[in-house]
Amino acid sequence: MILKNTVTQAPKNSAGKARWGIAFLPSFWFVQGFFFFRSALNYFFPVRSVIN
């Protein structure tokens, strides 16, 4: 009931939207940074055995 209420009121409530954004953005940037870092390592140091 509480989870359903927060999910339905998240787009309307600015505090709920900020809470979802704060919860979502660091994981997104962590994943993007991880893939970018791994591709940069593959580009500069092509040692597949160390990365994999």
Backbone as a chain_set.jsonl record, in Angstrom:
{"seq": "MILKNTVTQAPKNSAGKARWGIAFLPSFWFVQGFFFFRSALNYFFPVRSVIN", "coords": {"N": [[0.842, -1.205, 0.0], [1.876, 1.289, 0.859], [4.138, 1.382, -0.782], [2.903, 1.288, -3.287], [1.544, 3.7, -3.169], [3.649, 5.577, -3.122], [4.808, 5.044, -5.592], [2.785, 5.749, -7.399], [2.468, 8.444, -6.821], [4.908, 9.524, -7.441], [5.568, 10.842, -9.999], [4.022, 13.193, -9.727], [4.783, 14.385, -7.345], [7.31, 16.551, -6.327], [9.324, 16.059, -4.481], [9.303, 13.283, -4.375], [10.058, 12.774, -6.993], [12.625, 13.834, -7.007], [13.754, 12.114, -5.177], [13.618, 9.656, -6.534], [15.254, 10.308, -8.693], [17.711, 10.802, -7.426], [18.172, 8.277, -6.443], [18.408, 6.862, -8.787], [20.266, 8.014, -10.606], [23.111, 7.799, -9.709], [23.653, 5.022, -9.991], [23.276, 4.699, -12.718], [25.292, 6.371, -13.795], [27.451, 5.027, -12.738], [27.374, 2.59, -14.085], [27.682, 3.471, -16.743], [30.194, 4.72, -16.55], [31.714, 2.508, -15.872], [31.588, 0.875, -18.165], [32.717, 2.635, -20.014], [35.255, 2.984, -18.902], [36.226, 0.373, -19.085], [36.223, -0.004, -21.846], [38.052, 1.964, -22.542], [40.34, 0.946, -21.319], [40.597, -1.368, -22.844], [41.195, -0.144, -25.239], [43.565, 1.379, -24.816], [45.281, -0.386, -23.445], [45.521, -3.262, -24.767], [44.946, -5.887, -23.389], [43.386, -8.647, -23.092], [43.111, -10.75, -21.321], [43.602, -9.835, -18.745], [41.526, -8.017, -18.273], [39.213, -9.538, -18.749]], "CA": [[0.0, 0.0, 0.0], [2.754, 2.461, 0.915], [4.962, 1.372, -1.994], [2.022, 1.659, -4.393], [1.242, 5.122, -3.044], [4.825, 6.346, -3.517], [5.031, 4.872, -7.028], [1.786, 6.501, -8.154], [2.634, 9.873, -6.571], [6.265, 9.968, -7.757], [5.646, 11.878, -11.038], [3.361, 14.43, -9.327], [5.446, 14.985, -6.201], [8.677, 16.942, -6.672], [10.227, 15.379, -3.561], [9.392, 11.895, -4.823], [10.817, 12.747, -8.235], [14.018, 14.036, -6.646], [14.218, 10.901, -4.504], [13.852, 8.645, -7.577], [16.413, 10.721, -9.476], [18.916, 10.593, -6.615], [18.394, 6.841, -6.338], [18.653, 6.248, -10.092], [21.382, 8.563, -11.367], [24.453, 7.263, -9.431], [23.829, 3.684, -10.568], [23.404, 4.879, -14.163], [26.626, 6.895, -14.094], [28.429, 3.992, -12.397], [27.395, 1.618, -15.183], [28.267, 4.13, -17.906], [31.62, 4.892, -16.289], [32.368, 1.203, -15.881], [31.753, 0.436, -19.547], [33.67, 3.549, -20.65], [36.579, 2.675, -18.36], [36.667, -0.908, -19.622], [36.532, 0.186, -23.262], [39.297, 2.734, -22.605], [41.418, 0.008, -21.012], [40.758, -2.21, -24.022], [41.776, 0.655, -26.317], [44.944, 1.755, -24.528], [46.057, -1.574, -23.074], [44.733, -4.397, -25.281], [45.254, -7.154, -22.724], [42.047, -9.167, -22.832], [43.096, -11.717, -20.22], [43.566, -9.115, -17.474], [40.208, -7.402, -18.105], [38.214, -10.58, -18.629]], "C": [[0.879, 1.258, 0.0], [3.623, 2.53, -0.349], [4.145, 1.777, -3.21], [1.712, 3.153, -4.367], [2.445, 5.965, -3.493], [5.079, 6.22, -5.016], [4.044, 5.705, -7.834], [1.974, 8.0, -7.963], [4.027, 10.387, -6.939], [6.305, 11.005, -8.884], [5.032, 13.206, -10.606], [4.129, 15.154, -8.224], [6.887, 15.318, -6.56], [9.684, 16.25, -5.757], [10.394, 13.913, -3.96], [10.198, 11.783, -6.096], [12.306, 12.927, -7.952], [14.586, 12.782, -5.983], [14.503, 9.809, -5.529], [15.073, 9.011, -8.412], [17.716, 10.488, -8.729], [19.218, 9.106, -6.503], [18.829, 6.241, -7.666], [19.952, 6.721, -10.732], [22.758, 7.992, -10.993], [24.671, 5.874, -10.019], [24.006, 3.776, -12.078], [24.797, 5.372, -14.527], [27.703, 5.88, -13.739], [28.533, 2.969, -13.526], [28.038, 2.22, -16.425], [29.777, 4.314, -17.735], [32.377, 3.571, -16.325], [32.609, 0.732, -17.308], [32.746, 1.329, -20.285], [35.098, 3.249, -20.2], [37.109, 1.374, -18.941], [37.0, -0.79, -21.11], [37.825, 0.994, -23.433], [40.492, 1.839, -22.275], [41.669, -0.925, -22.192], [41.448, -1.447, -25.147], [43.257, 0.945, -26.049], [45.812, 0.547, -24.2], [45.289, -2.814, -23.541], [45.18, -5.725, -24.687], [43.917, -7.743, -22.279], [42.012, -10.083, -21.61], [43.0, -11.011, -18.866], [42.168, -8.568, -17.226], [39.139, -8.477, -17.931], [38.619, -11.531, -17.503]], "O": [[0.642, 2.183, -0.777], [3.818, 3.606, -0.914], [4.624, 2.52, -4.067], [1.627, 3.794, -5.414], [2.263, 6.97, -4.179], [5.517, 7.18, -5.65], [4.418, 6.303, -8.843], [1.662, 8.766, -8.875], [4.303, 11.574, -6.765], [7.028, 11.991, -8.745], [5.475, 14.256, -11.072], [4.131, 16.384, -8.167], [7.614, 14.453, -7.049], [10.776, 15.891, -6.198], [11.496, 13.367, -3.89], [10.941, 10.819, -6.28], [13.148, 12.27, -8.564], [15.746, 12.429, -6.194], [15.508, 9.107, -5.421], [15.846, 8.135, -8.8], [18.704, 10.038, -9.31], [20.383, 8.709, -6.47], [19.535, 5.233, -7.691], [20.668, 5.922, -11.336], [23.535, 7.713, -11.906], [25.764, 5.577, -10.5], [24.789, 3.026, -12.66], [25.417, 4.857, -15.458], [28.762, 5.864, -14.366], [29.628, 2.532, -13.884], [28.844, 1.568, -17.088], [30.544, 4.088, -18.671], [33.531, 3.516, -16.751], [33.693, 0.248, -17.634], [33.533, 0.84, -21.095], [36.031, 3.258, -21.004], [38.294, 1.268, -19.257], [37.954, -1.408, -21.581], [38.6, 0.741, -24.355], [41.548, 1.969, -22.894], [42.818, -1.238, -22.507], [42.201, -2.034, -25.924], [44.099, 0.78, -26.932], [46.961, 0.473, -24.637], [44.487, -3.36, -22.783], [45.723, -6.579, -25.387], [43.386, -7.386, -21.228], [40.985, -10.178, -20.938], [42.383, -11.536, -17.939], [41.666, -8.637, -16.104], [38.263, -8.355, -17.075], [37.908, -12.497, -17.225]]}, "num_chains": 1, "name": "protein.A"}
